[in-house]
Amino acid sequence: MAVLIDRAEQAGIEAIVLSPALGDFNEDLRMLGIDALRAGIRVQIAPQDVARFMELAA
């Protein structure tokens, strides 16, 4: 993971690690549903990214 973050930073991209509620995002999706998955991700990303990426998926 650190290598990927380092490569992103070298390219001028801020990379952050997102954490699933359960074991992984697939499990979150299957067990909790799409709305819970979106809500869990929404609070982990920057507000401007919510507007940019999450509104399209709503």
C-alpha beads as a LAMMPS data file, in Angstrom:
LAMMPS data file: protein, C-alpha beads

58 atoms
57 bonds

1 atom types
1 bond types

-500.0 500.0 xlo xhi
-500.0 500.0 ylo yhi
-500.0 500.0 zlo zhi

Masses

1 110.0

Atoms # bond

1 1 1 0.000 0.000 0.000
2 1 1 2.809 2.399 0.852
3 1 1 4.286 2.007 -2.626
4 1 1 0.997 2.974 -4.240
5 1 1 0.635 6.021 -1.979
6 1 1 4.225 7.062 -2.721
7 1 1 3.644 6.739 -6.469
8 1 1 0.459 8.799 -6.239
9 1 1 2.215 11.545 -4.259
10 1 1 5.046 11.645 -6.808
11 1 1 2.397 12.256 -9.458
12 1 1 0.898 15.088 -7.407
13 1 1 -2.113 13.086 -6.223
14 1 1 -3.114 12.992 -2.582
15 1 1 -3.932 9.378 -1.755
16 1 1 -5.684 8.324 1.427
17 1 1 -6.570 4.889 2.729
18 1 1 -10.302 4.232 2.989
19 1 1 -11.484 1.750 5.593
20 1 1 -14.466 -0.564 5.187
21 1 1 -16.874 -1.100 8.070
22 1 1 -16.462 -4.879 7.856
23 1 1 -13.662 -6.976 6.341
24 1 1 -13.591 -5.314 2.920
25 1 1 -15.765 -3.114 0.704
26 1 1 -17.292 -6.091 -1.077
27 1 1 -18.465 -7.458 2.260
28 1 1 -19.808 -4.004 3.206
29 1 1 -21.768 -3.931 -0.040
30 1 1 -23.161 -7.448 0.338
31 1 1 -23.961 -7.319 4.056
32 1 1 -24.845 -3.654 4.615
33 1 1 -26.064 -2.507 1.207
34 1 1 -25.096 0.262 -1.173
35 1 1 -26.473 3.109 0.955
36 1 1 -24.431 2.094 4.003
37 1 1 -21.325 1.630 1.843
38 1 1 -21.741 5.118 0.388
39 1 1 -22.327 6.608 3.842
40 1 1 -19.190 4.941 5.188
41 1 1 -17.067 6.247 2.343
42 1 1 -18.650 9.723 2.361
43 1 1 -17.326 10.522 5.849
44 1 1 -13.794 9.433 4.917
45 1 1 -13.235 11.631 1.875
46 1 1 -12.773 15.382 1.556
47 1 1 -15.958 17.452 1.152
48 1 1 -14.965 18.610 -2.331
49 1 1 -14.515 14.979 -3.345
50 1 1 -17.959 14.095 -2.002
51 1 1 -19.403 16.737 -4.302
52 1 1 -17.238 15.599 -7.191
53 1 1 -17.591 11.813 -6.936
54 1 1 -20.440 10.838 -4.627
55 1 1 -23.211 13.002 -6.045
56 1 1 -22.955 11.192 -9.369
57 1 1 -23.626 7.893 -7.634
58 1 1 -26.637 9.062 -5.628

Bonds

1 1 1 2
2 1 2 3
3 1 3 4
4 1 4 5
5 1 5 6
6 1 6 7
7 1 7 8
8 1 8 9
9 1 9 10
10 1 10 11
11 1 11 12
12 1 12 13
13 1 13 14
14 1 14 15
15 1 15 16
16 1 16 17
17 1 17 18
18 1 18 19
19 1 19 20
20 1 20 21
21 1 21 22
22 1 22 23
23 1 23 24
24 1 24 25
25 1 25 26
26 1 26 27
27 1 27 28
28 1 28 29
29 1 29 30
30 1 30 31
31 1 31 32
32 1 32 33
33 1 33 34
34 1 34 35
35 1 35 36
36 1 36 37
37 1 37 38
38 1 38 39
39 1 39 40
40 1 40 41
41 1 41 42
42 1 42 43
43 1 43 44
44 1 44 45
45 1 45 46
46 1 46 47
47 1 47 48
48 1 48 49
49 1 49 50
50 1 50 51
51 1 51 52
52 1 52 53
53 1 53 54
54 1 54 55
55 1 55 56
56 1 56 57
57 1 57 58
